[in-house]
Amino acid sequence: MGFFRDSFGHWYLAKRLLYMVVGAYGYIGLNIRNRMVIRGSRNLKGLPEQNVLFVSNHQTYFRDVMAMLHVMCAVRWRMYDYLGFPIYLLTPRSRVYFVAAEETMKRGGWLPKLFSLGGAITVTRTWRSEGKEVSRKVVKTDIDNINRALKEGWVITFPQGTTAAFASGRKGTAHIIKHNRPVVVPVVIDGFRRAFDKKGLLLKKKGVRLKMTFKPPLELDYEASNEVILEQVMDAIEQSDRFRFLHYRKPGSEES
């Protein structure tokens, strides 16, 4: 890790400029065309600068990450649980990375390419490729890159690896937690699927209440099995079987 470049060779100045441009674009859909409701962002206050892992459910390819970056930058300006005018984009947090499927990042469009330069850690899915079920070995360099990013800053990951609600979590997340012993912050989002298309680039509906909740860091036993750690993570992001049962018991509930 250098003063001017991150450990992946990206210039910090370029990343900050990128966050300003993409952040300004994203702000319109998050807090003008729709309403962003944030809870628990004070839980980000006092977190260490390195080795923090944010685990979240997933509803769009890119807008979820974009929204989290807004909150992370706003907290630096002591703006808790609201975004307000995005003056915080003048000094964005640049040592933030997010895990994304390689095939998603390779798809067309200008925003995925920009996100690749702005902190995306691409990984090869071991269980799915181009909509088909597959069985592949974990690529060691993918894990090494996530470990390297945690040593440098904050990492956002989606344990389910898909935007489908209540999909099973992947044990790779538990492996990363056991190996790095990071501070693990659960995040729960809602409304993004209704407001945006699957990629999260196009506005689908206006006036949606977008919800994002940052919970306190998990108290984890790093010596526990991968299964136990993953179960705790999935429960914290409200995607476990218990929450699936509660969801479908609600009158009028349907898969979102």
C-alpha positions in Angstrom: 0.0 0.0 0.0 1.5 3.4 -1.0 0.6 7.0 -0.4 -0.5 7.6 -4.0 -1.7 4.2 -5.1 -3.5 1.3 -3.4 -2.1 -2.2 -3.3 -3.8 -3.0 -6.6 -2.1 -0.2 -8.4 -5.0 2.2 -8.7 -4.4 5.9 -8.1 -6.2 7.2 -5.0 -6.8 10.6 -6.7 -8.4 8.9 -9.7 -10.6 6.8 -7.4 -11.7 9.9 -5.5 -12.6 11.7 -8.7 -14.5 8.6 -9.9 -16.5 8.4 -6.6 -17.4 12.1 -7.0 -18.7 11.6 -10.5 -20.5 8.2 -10.0 -21.7 9.4 -6.5 -23.3 12.5 -8.0 -25.1 10.4 -10.6 -26.2 7.9 -8.0 -27.5 10.5 -5.6 -30.3 11.5 -7.9 -31.9 8.1 -7.8 -31.2 7.5 -4.1 -32.3 10.7 -2.5 -34.2 12.9 -5.1 -36.2 10.5 -7.2 -36.6 8.2 -4.2 -36.1 8.6 -0.4 -33.2 7.0 1.3 -33.9 6.0 4.9 -30.7 5.2 6.8 -30.5 3.6 10.3 -27.5 2.7 12.5 -24.8 4.6 10.6 -23.4 5.7 13.9 -22.2 2.1 14.2 -19.6 3.1 11.6 -18.1 5.7 13.9 -14.9 4.6 15.5 -14.4 1.6 13.2 -10.7 0.8 12.4 -9.4 2.0 9.1 -8.4 -1.5 8.0 -9.8 -5.1 8.3 -13.5 -4.2 8.4 -15.9 -6.5 6.4 -19.4 -5.3 5.6 -21.8 -8.2 4.9 -25.1 -7.5 3.2 -28.1 -8.9 1.4 -28.1 -8.0 -2.3 -30.9 -6.6 -4.5 -29.1 -4.9 -7.5 -25.7 -5.3 -9.0 -24.4 -1.8 -8.4 -26.9 0.5 -6.7 -26.5 -1.3 -3.4 -22.7 -0.6 -3.3 -23.3 2.9 -4.5 -25.7 3.6 -1.6 -23.3 2.1 0.9 -20.4 4.3 -0.4 -22.7 7.4 0.1 -23.3 6.5 3.7 -19.6 5.7 4.4 -18.6 9.1 2.9 -21.3 10.9 4.8 -20.3 9.5 8.1 -16.8 11.0 7.6 -18.6 14.4 7.7 -20.5 13.4 10.8 -23.7 13.1 8.9 -25.5 10.2 10.6 -28.6 8.5 9.3 -29.1 11.0 6.5 -27.4 12.1 3.3 -28.4 15.7 2.9 -26.6 17.7 0.2 -23.7 15.5 -1.0 -20.9 17.8 0.0 -19.2 14.7 1.4 -18.4 13.6 -2.1 -15.6 16.3 -2.1 -13.6 14.0 0.2 -14.8 10.5 -0.5 -13.5 7.4 1.4 -11.2 5.8 -1.2 -10.0 2.7 0.7 -13.2 0.8 0.2 -13.5 -2.3 -1.9 -16.4 -4.5 -2.9 -16.6 -8.1 -4.1 -18.4 -8.7 -7.4 -18.8 -11.6 -9.8 -16.4 -11.5 -12.7 -19.1 -12.2 -15.2 -21.2 -9.3 -13.9 -18.3 -6.9 -14.2 -17.6 -8.0 -17.8 -21.1 -7.3 -19.0 -21.5 -4.2 -21.2 -22.0 -0.7 -19.9 -19.9 2.2 -18.8 -20.7 1.9 -15.0 -19.3 -1.6 -14.5 -16.1 -0.5 -16.1 -15.8 2.5 -13.9 -16.6 0.4 -10.8 -13.8 -2.0 -11.8 -11.4 0.9 -11.6 -12.9 2.1 -8.4 -12.5 -0.8 -6.1 -14.2 -3.9 -7.4 -12.6 -7.2 -6.4 -13.8 -9.6 -9.1 -14.2 -13.3 -8.2 -15.1 -16.3 -10.2 -18.3 -17.9 -9.0 -17.8 -21.6 -8.1 -21.5 -22.6 -8.3 -23.0 -20.6 -11.2 -21.9 -19.4 -14.6 -24.0 -17.6 -17.3 -27.2 -18.7 -15.6 -26.2 -22.4 -15.3 -25.3 -24.5 -12.3 -21.6 -25.4 -12.2 -19.1 -26.9 -9.8 -15.6 -25.2 -9.8 -12.8 -24.9 -7.4 -12.2 -21.7 -5.6 -9.7 -19.5 -7.4 -6.9 -18.8 -4.9 -6.0 -15.4 -6.3 -9.6 -14.3 -5.7 -9.3 -15.1 -2.0 -5.8 -13.5 -1.9 -7.2 -10.3 -3.4 -9.9 -10.0 -0.7 -7.4 -10.7 2.0 -5.2 -7.9 0.6 -8.1 -5.5 0.4 -9.0 -6.1 4.1 -5.4 -5.4 5.1 -5.7 -2.0 3.4 -9.3 -0.9 4.2 -13.0 -1.8 4.2 -14.5 -4.5 2.1 -18.2 -4.9 1.1 -19.3 -8.4 0.3 -22.6 -10.2 -0.4 -22.6 -13.7 1.2 -25.4 -14.9 -1.1 -23.5 -14.0 -4.3 -26.9 -13.3 -6.0 -29.7 -10.8 -5.9 -32.3 -13.5 -5.2 -33.9 -13.1 -1.8 -33.2 -15.8 0.8 -30.6 -17.6 -1.3 -28.2 -19.7 0.6 -25.0 -18.1 1.9 -21.6 -19.2 0.5 -19.0 -20.6 2.8 -16.3 -18.5 1.2 -17.5 -15.6 3.4 -17.0 -17.6 6.6 -13.5 -18.7 5.4 -12.5 -15.1 4.8 -13.8 -14.2 8.3 -11.9 -17.0 10.0 -8.7 -16.2 8.1 -8.7 -12.4 8.6 -10.7 -12.0 11.8 -12.1 -8.7 10.7 -14.7 -6.5 12.3 -17.9 -7.7 10.7 -20.7 -5.2 10.2 -24.1 -6.5 9.0 -26.1 -4.4 6.6 -29.7 -4.9 5.6 -31.2 -3.2 2.6 -34.7 -3.1 1.1 -36.6 -1.3 -1.6 -33.7 -1.2 -4.2 -35.3 -4.1 -6.2 -38.5 -2.1 -6.6 -36.9 1.2 -7.4 -34.2 0.1 -9.9 -33.6 -2.5 -12.6 -31.5 -5.6 -11.8 -28.2 -3.8 -12.6 -29.2 -0.9 -10.5 -28.4 1.6 -13.3 -31.9 2.5 -14.5 -34.7 4.0 -12.4 -37.7 1.7 -12.5 -40.0 3.4 -10.1 -40.1 6.8 -8.3 -41.0 7.6 -4.7 -39.7 4.3 -3.3 -38.6 4.2 0.3 -35.1 2.8 0.2 -34.0 1.3 3.5 -30.4 0.7 4.7 -29.6 -0.4 8.2 -26.1 -0.8 9.6 -26.1 -3.1 12.6 -23.5 -3.2 15.4 -20.4 -5.3 14.6 -21.0 -9.0 15.2 -19.6 -10.8 18.2 -18.0 -13.8 16.5 -16.1 -16.8 17.7 -13.4 -17.0 15.0 -12.6 -20.6 16.1 -16.1 -21.8 15.3 -16.8 -23.8 12.2 -17.6 -22.2 8.8 -21.1 -23.4 9.1 -21.7 -21.7 12.5 -20.1 -18.4 11.4 -22.1 -18.4 8.1 -25.3 -19.1 10.0 -24.7 -16.1 12.3 -23.9 -13.9 9.3 -27.0 -14.9 7.4 -29.2 -14.3 10.5 -27.7 -10.9 10.9 -28.5 -9.8 7.4 -32.0 -11.3 7.8 -31.7 -13.9 5.0 -31.7 -17.1 7.1 -34.5 -19.7 7.1 -36.0 -18.0 10.2 -36.5 -14.7 8.3 -37.7 -16.5 5.2 -40.4 -18.1 7.3 -41.4 -14.8 8.9 -41.4 -13.2 5.4 -43.9 -15.6 3.9 -46.1 -15.6 6.9 -46.9 -11.9 6.3 -50.2 -11.4 4.5 -49.7 -10.7 0.8 -46.0 -11.5 0.9 -44.4 -12.6 -2.2 -40.8 -13.2 -3.4 -39.3 -9.8 -4.0 
